[in-house]
Amino acid sequence: MQLTRRDLGKATVAGLATLAGTSLRDRWTSPLLAQAPPAPNRSYFNGVQFGVQPFCYHDLAMTPENRGELVRRLVQNGMGMVELHNTWVEPRFNAPNVSVETARQRLKEWRLSAQPAFYETIRKEFDAAGIAICTYYVNLDTHSDEEIDATFRAAKVLGATGCVSSYGLTFARRIAGFAGRHGMWMGLHNHANLSDPDAMCTEESFVKAMAMSDDFGVTLDIRHYVAGNGDPLAFLARHHARTRAIHLGDRRRNGGRSTPFGEGDAPIVEILRMIRDNQWPIIALLEFEHGTLRTEVEEVQLMYDYCRRALAA
């Protein structure tokens, strides 16, 4: 059956599962992943939990030294949730007289020896500001197996329910067994690189990866999915039970440019109302790449205001 956008916006969760032919596996029944998402906080608005992918603050280097400023900006934007990159957390060992190999080895040694108290202190910084760390973003493809396990342990102490990374199907096969043994989930995040058969970019690639492990969840990047000419509404109708979060931004189709909200081809309003109306616990993480003459804080505020207007109707 062909679903129209209107059908998708009105359908109930049960109806969508029936119409789209969602299997029991796609309903994500793994007992490890039965945990509830973080409780709604101050950026929960009319049935949708919002947060920020802090890449939005383009002018702010993502380093531990700037973590305090990140927290201040999140509070300024009224955010109560964040997807935290490991670069805001981990020390750097690169220096003018240190080789790449030496810096890499020192970072590995640090990851394997870091104590829970280190991460607990960072979590307290965010807790004190009323900000939940929902996911931990780490590019794991250069990590050893021991570092991957250490990263999941760190994420758990930080309060995250899962980790997210950008990788393809080959790496997905390697990492498939890690998240579950830590009682967490591993995010599948897409880009728009349609020319790479290994890339996570189409619905087909997501389905292949999800079949590798029940502990894989989806972090659907709306901008990139639209740029790759995908239909995010149809994707969410079929795979909402495996989708834990979206990176919410706007972009033109056919590999086009990123745009301010409402100026591209992403159905942002319809997506938000779909999540709200079906009461799906999918976190909407605001993210933008387009150039702006405004400050990053002002741009994030405009995005958030746009979303709240969409949900006020």
C-alpha positions as CSV (number, residue, x, y, z in Angstrom):
1,M,0.0,0.0,0.0
2,Q,1.3,3.4,-0.9
3,L,1.2,5.9,2.0
4,T,0.6,9.5,1.4
5,R,2.1,12.2,3.6
6,R,-1.4,12.9,5.0
7,D,-1.8,9.2,5.8
8,L,1.5,9.2,7.6
9,G,0.7,12.3,9.7
10,K,-2.6,10.8,10.8
11,A,-1.8,7.2,11.4
12,T,-1.6,5.6,14.8
13,V,1.4,3.6,15.9
14,A,-0.4,0.4,15.4
15,G,-1.8,1.5,12.1
16,L,1.6,2.4,10.8
17,A,3.1,-0.9,11.9
18,T,0.4,-2.7,10.0
19,L,0.5,-0.5,6.9
20,A,4.2,-0.6,6.6
21,G,4.6,-4.3,7.4
22,T,6.8,-3.8,10.4
23,S,8.1,-7.1,11.7
24,L,8.5,-8.0,15.4
25,R,12.2,-7.6,15.1
26,D,11.7,-4.0,13.8
27,R,9.7,-3.3,17.0
28,W,13.0,-3.6,18.8
29,T,12.0,-6.1,21.5
30,S,15.5,-6.7,22.9
31,P,15.3,-6.7,26.7
32,L,18.5,-4.7,26.9
33,L,16.8,-1.9,25.0
34,A,13.5,-1.9,26.9
35,Q,14.8,1.0,29.1
36,A,12.8,4.2,29.0
37,P,14.3,7.3,27.4
38,P,15.3,10.1,29.8
39,A,12.4,11.8,31.6
40,P,11.1,14.9,29.8
41,N,12.9,18.1,30.9
42,R,12.8,21.8,30.1
43,S,13.2,21.3,26.4
44,Y,10.2,19.0,26.2
45,F,7.5,20.8,24.3
46,N,4.0,19.5,23.3
47,G,5.0,15.9,23.2
48,V,8.5,16.2,21.6
49,Q,11.8,16.1,23.5
50,F,14.3,18.5,22.0
51,G,18.0,18.7,22.5
52,V,21.0,20.0,20.6
53,Q,23.8,18.4,18.6
54,P,26.4,20.9,19.7
55,F,28.2,21.0,16.4
56,C,25.7,23.8,15.9
57,Y,28.0,26.1,17.9
58,H,30.4,26.3,15.0
59,D,32.5,29.1,16.5
60,L,33.2,27.0,19.6
61,A,36.0,24.5,19.4
62,M,34.8,21.2,20.8
63,T,37.4,20.8,23.5
64,P,37.2,20.1,27.3
65,E,38.4,23.7,27.9
66,N,35.2,25.0,26.2
67,R,32.8,22.6,28.0
68,G,31.7,25.3,30.5
69,E,30.8,27.6,27.6
70,L,28.9,24.8,25.9
71,V,26.8,24.3,29.1
72,R,26.1,28.1,29.3
73,R,24.9,28.2,25.7
74,L,22.7,25.2,26.1
75,V,21.0,26.9,29.1
76,Q,20.7,30.1,27.2
77,N,18.9,28.3,24.4
78,G,16.6,26.6,26.9
79,M,17.9,23.2,26.2
80,G,17.7,20.3,28.7
81,M,19.3,17.6,26.5
82,V,22.5,17.2,24.5
83,E,24.3,14.7,22.4
84,L,27.8,15.1,23.7
85,H,30.9,14.5,21.5
86,N,33.8,12.8,23.2
87,T,36.0,15.7,22.1
88,W,34.3,17.8,24.9
89,V,35.4,15.1,27.4
90,E,38.7,13.5,26.5
91,P,42.1,15.2,26.8
92,R,44.2,15.9,23.7
93,F,47.8,14.6,23.4
94,N,48.7,16.1,20.1
95,A,51.4,18.7,20.3
96,P,54.0,20.2,17.9
97,N,56.7,17.8,18.9
98,V,54.5,14.7,19.3
99,S,54.0,12.3,16.4
100,V,50.5,11.3,15.4
101,E,51.3,7.7,16.4
102,T,52.5,8.7,19.9
103,A,49.5,10.9,20.5
104,R,47.2,8.1,19.4
105,Q,48.9,5.6,21.8
106,R,48.7,8.0,24.7
107,L,45.0,8.6,24.1
108,K,44.4,4.9,24.0
109,E,46.3,4.4,27.3
110,W,44.3,7.2,28.8
111,R,40.9,5.7,27.7
112,L,41.8,2.4,29.1
113,S,42.9,3.8,32.5
114,A,40.3,6.6,33.0
115,Q,38.3,6.1,36.2
116,P,34.6,6.4,36.6
117,A,35.1,9.4,38.9
118,F,36.5,11.4,35.9
119,Y,33.2,11.0,34.0
120,E,31.1,11.4,37.1
121,T,32.5,14.9,37.6
122,I,31.6,15.9,34.0
123,R,28.1,14.5,34.4
124,K,27.6,16.6,37.5
125,E,28.5,19.7,35.5
126,F,25.6,19.0,33.2
127,D,23.3,17.8,35.9
128,A,23.8,21.0,37.8
129,A,22.6,22.9,34.8
130,G,19.6,20.7,34.3
131,I,21.0,19.1,31.1
132,A,20.8,15.4,30.4
133,I,23.4,13.7,28.2
134,C,21.2,11.5,26.0
135,T,23.9,10.1,23.7
136,Y,27.7,10.1,23.4
137,Y,29.0,10.8,19.9
138,V,32.3,9.0,19.2
139,N,33.9,8.1,15.9
140,L,34.8,4.5,16.9
141,D,36.3,3.3,13.7
142,T,39.8,4.0,14.9
143,H,39.3,2.4,18.3
144,S,40.6,-0.9,19.4
145,D,38.1,-3.4,20.9
146,E,39.3,-2.5,24.4
147,E,38.7,1.2,23.7
148,I,35.2,0.6,22.4
149,D,34.3,-1.2,25.6
150,A,35.9,1.6,27.6
151,T,33.9,4.1,25.6
152,F,30.6,2.4,26.4
153,R,31.5,2.3,30.1
154,A,32.3,6.0,29.9
155,A,29.0,6.8,28.2
156,K,27.0,4.9,30.8
157,V,28.6,6.9,33.6
158,L,27.9,10.2,31.8
159,G,24.2,9.2,31.8
160,A,23.9,8.4,28.1
161,T,21.6,5.5,27.0
162,G,23.7,4.9,23.9
163,C,26.6,5.9,21.6
164,V,26.4,7.3,18.1
165,S,29.0,7.3,15.4
166,S,29.3,7.7,11.6
167,Y,30.3,4.5,9.9
168,G,29.4,2.1,7.2
169,L,28.1,-1.4,6.9
170,T,31.5,-3.0,7.2
171,F,32.2,-1.4,10.5
172,A,28.7,-2.1,11.7
173,R,29.4,-5.8,11.4
174,R,32.5,-5.3,13.6
175,I,30.7,-3.3,16.3
176,A,27.4,-5.2,16.4
177,G,28.2,-7.1,19.6
178,F,29.5,-4.3,21.8
179,A,26.5,-2.2,22.9
180,G,24.4,-5.1,24.2
181,R,26.9,-6.3,26.7
182,H,26.9,-2.9,28.3
183,G,23.1,-2.7,28.4
184,M,23.2,0.2,25.9
185,W,22.4,0.8,22.2
186,M,24.5,1.8,19.3
187,G,23.3,4.5,16.9
188,L,23.3,4.2,13.1
189,H,23.9,7.7,11.7
190,N,23.6,8.5,8.0
191,H,25.1,10.9,5.5
192,A,24.2,11.5,1.8
193,N,27.1,9.7,0.1
194,L,25.0,7.6,-2.3
195,S,28.0,6.7,-4.4
196,D,29.6,4.5,-1.6
197,P,27.9,1.1,-1.4
198,D,29.2,0.7,2.2
199,A,27.8,4.0,3.4
200,M,24.9,4.4,5.8
201,C,22.6,6.6,3.6
202,T,19.6,4.8,2.3
203,E,16.7,2.9,4.0
204,E,18.2,-0.3,2.5
205,S,21.5,0.3,4.3
206,F,19.8,1.0,7.6
207,V,17.7,-2.2,7.2
208,K,20.9,-4.2,6.5
209,A,22.6,-2.8,9.6
210,M,19.6,-3.2,11.9
211,A,19.5,-6.9,10.9
212,M,23.0,-7.4,12.3
213,S,21.9,-6.7,15.9
214,D,18.8,-5.8,17.9
215,D,21.0,-3.4,19.8
216,F,21.5,-1.1,16.8
217,G,19.2,1.9,16.9
218,V,18.7,4.7,14.4
219,T,19.8,8.3,14.7
220,L,18.3,9.6,11.4
221,D,19.9,12.7,10.1
222,I,17.0,14.4,8.4
223,R,19.2,16.8,6.4
224,H,21.4,14.2,4.9
225,Y,18.5,11.8,4.3
226,V,16.6,14.4,2.3
227,A,19.7,15.4,0.4
228,G,20.0,11.7,-0.6
229,N,16.4,12.0,-1.9
230,G,15.0,9.8,0.9
231,D,11.6,10.3,2.5
232,P,12.0,10.6,6.2
233,L,8.3,10.4,6.9
234,A,8.1,7.0,5.2
235,F,11.2,5.9,7.0
236,L,9.8,6.8,10.4
237,A,6.5,5.1,9.6
238,R,8.4,1.9,9.0
239,H,11.2,2.1,11.5
240,H,10.0,4.4,14.3
241,A,10.4,1.5,16.9
242,R,14.1,1.4,16.1
243,T,14.6,5.1,15.9
244,R,15.9,6.7,19.1
245,A,16.7,10.2,17.8
246,I,16.8,12.4,14.8
247,H,19.3,15.1,13.8
248,L,16.8,17.8,12.8
249,G,17.9,20.2,10.1
250,D,17.0,21.4,6.7
251,R,18.6,20.8,3.3
252,R,17.8,20.7,-0.4
253,R,17.3,17.5,-2.3
254,N,19.7,16.1,-4.9
255,G,22.7,16.7,-2.7
256,G,21.8,20.3,-2.2
257,R,23.0,22.8,0.4
258,S,21.9,23.0,4.0
259,T,19.4,25.8,4.7
260,P,17.7,27.6,7.5
261,F,14.6,25.8,8.8
262,G,11.7,26.1,6.3
263,E,13.9,27.0,3.3
264,G,14.9,23.5,2.3
265,D,13.0,20.3,1.4
266,A,13.0,18.6,4.8
267,P,9.4,18.1,6.1
268,I,10.3,19.4,9.5
269,V,6.8,20.4,10.6
270,E,5.3,17.1,9.5
271,I,8.0,15.1,11.2
272,L,7.5,16.9,14.5
273,R,3.7,16.5,14.4
274,M,4.1,12.8,13.5
275,I,6.3,12.2,16.5
276,R,3.9,14.1,18.7
277,D,0.7,12.6,17.4
278,N,2.0,9.1,17.7
279,Q,3.7,9.7,21.1
280,W,7.0,8.2,19.9
281,P,9.9,8.7,22.3
282,I,12.2,10.0,19.6
283,I,14.5,12.8,20.6
284,A,14.8,15.7,18.2
285,L,18.3,17.0,18.2
286,L,18.7,20.4,16.5
287,E,21.6,20.7,14.1
288,F,22.6,23.1,11.4
289,E,25.4,23.5,8.9
290,H,24.3,26.5,6.9
291,G,26.1,29.8,7.1
292,T,24.5,32.6,9.1
293,L,25.3,36.2,9.9
294,R,23.6,35.7,13.3
295,T,25.4,34.2,16.3
296,E,25.1,30.5,16.7
297,V,23.0,30.9,19.9
298,E,20.6,33.1,17.9
299,E,20.4,30.6,15.1
300,V,19.7,27.7,17.4
301,Q,17.0,29.8,19.1
302,L,15.4,30.5,15.7
303,M,15.4,26.8,15.0
304,Y,13.8,25.9,18.3
305,D,11.2,28.7,18.0
306,Y,10.3,27.3,14.5
307,C,9.8,23.9,16.0
308,R,7.6,25.1,18.8
309,R,5.4,27.0,16.4
310,A,5.0,23.9,14.4
311,L,3.9,22.0,17.5
312,A,1.7,24.7,18.9
313,A,-0.9,24.1,16.1
